[in-house]
Amino acid sequence: HTHAFELVFTGIIFVNAVVMAAEAVIYANNPLIQQPFAFFVLQMVFTLVYLSEFILRLCAHGCRDYWLGTESGWNIFDFAILCF
């Protein structure tokens, strides 16, 4: 892993959390509204970014090291989050 790669994805996770918090506030104040299209698009963008991260890490480490290496616990956790 490079430090820059980790910083970029940490920033993306932070921005995703802010978007999710904003969405929660909107729904808390307006429980009967439908999901705004912008939030749907943002969710798809974040999902694609996380999928790209998974593919990049898998290619960089190889299947064996990704699933069984020293950071396999985090990798499995990330993959489980991506699937749900």
Backbone as CSV, one residue per row, in Angstrom:
resi,resn,N_x,N_y,N_z,CA_x,CA_y,CA_z,C_x,C_y,C_z
1,HIS,0.838,-1.191,0.000,0.000,0.000,0.000,0.876,1.245,0.000
2,THR,0.451,2.221,-0.729,1.152,3.490,-0.657,0.396,4.406,0.289
3,HIS,1.127,5.321,0.861,0.513,6.268,1.796,-0.533,7.114,1.091
4,ALA,-0.261,7.536,-0.134,-1.209,8.362,-0.887,-2.497,7.594,-1.157
5,PHE,-2.373,6.321,-1.532,-3.542,5.476,-1.791,-4.413,5.404,-0.544
6,GLU,-3.787,5.159,0.591,-4.525,5.069,1.852,-5.198,6.397,2.204
7,LEU,-4.494,7.508,2.005,-5.084,8.822,2.295,-6.278,9.123,1.403
8,VAL,-6.164,8.800,0.127,-7.275,9.043,-0.796,-8.506,8.265,-0.363
9,PHE,-8.343,6.993,-0.064,-9.505,6.195,0.306,-10.026,6.528,1.697
10,THR,-9.172,6.982,2.575,-9.644,7.474,3.872,-10.508,8.714,3.666
11,GLY,-10.080,9.598,2.788,-10.869,10.786,2.464,-12.210,10.425,1.838
12,ILE,-12.215,9.443,0.953,-13.459,9.010,0.319,-14.412,8.438,1.356
13,ILE,-13.895,7.650,2.283,-14.731,7.091,3.347,-15.321,8.221,4.189
14,PHE,-14.512,9.226,4.493,-14.990,10.373,5.279,-16.108,11.103,4.534
15,VAL,-15.900,11.385,3.256,-16.924,12.082,2.465,-18.198,11.239,2.390
16,ASN,-18.050,9.943,2.227,-19.211,9.057,2.207,-19.976,9.138,3.525
17,ALA,-19.264,9.162,4.633,-19.912,9.270,5.942,-20.673,10.589,6.078
18,VAL,-20.097,11.669,5.574,-20.776,12.974,5.624,-22.053,12.936,4.783
19,VAL,-21.977,12.342,3.608,-23.157,12.224,2.741,-24.234,11.389,3.427
20,MET,-23.831,10.283,4.052,-24.796,9.435,4.754,-25.436,10.177,5.926
21,ALA,-24.651,10.977,6.632,-25.194,11.759,7.746,-26.197,12.796,7.237
22,ALA,-25.869,13.457,6.136,-26.789,14.438,5.552,-28.085,13.765,5.118
23,GLU,-27.955,12.601,4.521,-29.140,11.855,4.088,-29.995,11.465,5.292
24,ALA,-29.363,11.039,6.382,-30.096,10.661,7.594,-30.846,11.851,8.177
25,VAL,-30.220,13.017,8.173,-30.878,14.223,8.697,-32.097,14.569,7.840
26,ILE,-31.940,14.486,6.535,-33.062,14.796,5.640,-34.219,13.832,5.881
27,TYR,-33.932,12.546,5.988,-34.994,11.556,6.223,-35.607,11.708,7.613
28,ALA,-34.809,12.085,8.602,-35.344,12.275,9.954,-36.337,13.439,9.984
29,ASN,-36.051,14.473,9.208,-36.928,15.642,9.172,-38.095,15.481,8.200
30,ASN,-37.975,14.557,7.255,-39.006,14.331,6.232,-39.167,12.831,5.997
31,PRO,-39.741,12.101,6.961,-39.740,10.645,6.864,-40.549,10.069,5.695
32,LEU,-41.420,10.837,5.106,-42.271,10.305,4.047,-41.765,10.591,2.633
33,ILE,-40.646,11.299,2.509,-40.154,11.632,1.173,-39.447,10.436,0.550
34,GLN,-39.431,10.424,-0.769,-38.664,9.411,-1.477,-37.199,9.822,-1.490
35,GLN,-36.342,8.842,-1.738,-34.906,9.119,-1.781,-34.616,10.105,-2.915
36,PRO,-33.985,11.234,-2.597,-33.599,12.157,-3.667,-32.637,11.473,-4.643
37,PHE,-32.793,11.781,-5.915,-31.983,11.158,-6.957,-30.494,11.396,-6.729
38,ALA,-30.143,12.561,-6.219,-28.727,12.879,-5.979,-28.100,11.888,-4.997
39,PHE,-28.846,11.502,-3.964,-28.311,10.532,-3.002,-28.163,9.158,-3.647
40,PHE,-29.104,8.794,-4.500,-28.997,7.528,-5.214,-27.727,7.515,-6.071
41,VAL,-27.503,8.593,-6.810,-26.322,8.684,-7.671,-25.048,8.625,-6.829
42,LEU,-25.014,9.362,-5.732,-23.833,9.345,-4.860,-23.567,7.947,-4.303
43,GLN,-24.627,7.240,-3.915,-24.440,5.874,-3.423,-23.831,4.981,-4.494
44,MET,-24.278,5.131,-5.725,-23.731,4.333,-6.825,-22.265,4.695,-7.087
45,VAL,-21.955,5.978,-7.022,-20.567,6.420,-7.222,-19.666,5.840,-6.134
46,PHE,-20.084,5.951,-4.878,-19.277,5.404,-3.786,-19.120,3.885,-3.931
47,THR,-20.183,3.200,-4.320,-20.100,1.757,-4.512,-19.092,1.411,-5.598
48,LEU,-19.115,2.139,-6.705,-18.159,1.896,-7.782,-16.724,2.201,-7.348
49,VAL,-16.557,3.242,-6.558,-15.217,3.567,-6.050,-14.713,2.451,-5.138
50,TYR,-15.577,1.957,-4.252,-15.164,0.878,-3.346,-14.910,-0.417,-4.115
51,LEU,-15.695,-0.673,-5.150,-15.457,-1.845,-5.986,-14.112,-1.720,-6.697
52,SER,-13.807,-0.526,-7.167,-12.511,-0.282,-7.813,-11.369,-0.505,-6.830
53,GLU,-11.545,-0.038,-5.606,-10.510,-0.248,-4.583,-10.288,-1.743,-4.353
54,PHE,-11.376,-2.488,-4.247,-11.272,-3.934,-4.048,-10.491,-4.583,-5.190
55,ILE,-10.848,-4.240,-6.423,-10.183,-4.829,-7.589,-8.708,-4.443,-7.626
56,LEU,-8.400,-3.171,-7.336,-7.004,-2.734,-7.319,-6.190,-3.484,-6.270
57,ARG,-6.749,-3.609,-5.083,-6.035,-4.314,-4.013,-5.854,-5.794,-4.348
58,LEU,-6.902,-6.398,-4.908,-6.820,-7.811,-5.273,-5.754,-8.032,-6.341
59,CYS,-5.712,-7.155,-7.327,-4.694,-7.268,-8.378,-3.287,-7.003,-7.834
60,ALA,-3.175,-6.047,-6.940,-1.859,-5.686,-6.403,-1.292,-6.786,-5.505
61,HIS,-2.154,-7.438,-4.735,-1.678,-8.425,-3.766,-1.784,-9.860,-4.255
62,GLY,-2.645,-10.097,-5.245,-2.915,-11.463,-5.666,-3.930,-12.101,-4.740
63,CYS,-4.628,-13.090,-5.238,-5.714,-13.705,-4.452,-5.231,-14.278,-3.118
64,ARG,-4.143,-15.008,-3.167,-3.670,-15.675,-1.940,-3.326,-14.668,-0.846
65,ASP,-2.536,-13.659,-1.184,-2.134,-12.675,-0.181,-3.316,-11.813,0.258
66,TYR,-4.216,-11.514,-0.670,-5.373,-10.679,-0.319,-6.248,-11.379,0.718
67,TRP,-6.555,-12.665,0.465,-7.470,-13.391,1.343,-6.785,-14.052,2.538
68,LEU,-5.477,-14.324,2.449,-4.798,-15.067,3.510,-3.596,-14.341,4.092
69,GLY,-3.272,-13.160,3.585,-2.084,-12.432,4.021,-2.266,-11.753,5.373
70,THR,-1.297,-10.917,5.707,-1.279,-10.273,7.021,-2.457,-9.322,7.243
71,GLU,-3.015,-8.780,6.176,-4.160,-7.862,6.317,-5.460,-8.515,5.868
72,SER,-5.497,-9.838,5.862,-6.679,-10.536,5.363,-7.933,-10.222,6.171
73,GLY,-7.783,-10.006,7.456,-8.949,-9.669,8.277,-9.635,-8.401,7.798
74,TRP,-8.835,-7.360,7.554,-9.381,-6.099,7.032,-9.929,-6.281,5.633
75,ASN,-9.241,-7.066,4.828,-9.688,-7.288,3.458,-11.035,-8.011,3.421
76,ILE,-11.192,-9.005,4.264,-12.461,-9.731,4.344,-13.557,-8.805,4.853
77,PHE,-13.247,-7.995,5.846,-14.204,-7.008,6.363,-14.624,-6.039,5.270
78,ASP,-13.660,-5.488,4.531,-13.961,-4.567,3.425,-14.841,-5.236,2.382
79,PHE,-14.522,-6.494,2.046,-15.302,-7.208,1.043,-16.737,-7.433,1.535
80,ALA,-16.885,-7.780,2.803,-18.236,-7.997,3.355,-19.042,-6.704,3.307
81,ILE,-18.420,-5.585,3.654,-19.105,-4.285,3.593,-19.491,-3.976,2.145
82,LEU,-18.623,-4.250,1.217,-18.900,-4.007,-0.194,-20.098,-4.838,-0.665
83,CYS,-20.199,-6.062,-0.194,-21.296,-6.937,-0.619,-22.653,-6.505,-0.070
84,PHE,-22.654,-5.811,1.056,-23.922,-5.405,1.651,-24.131,-3.942,1.432
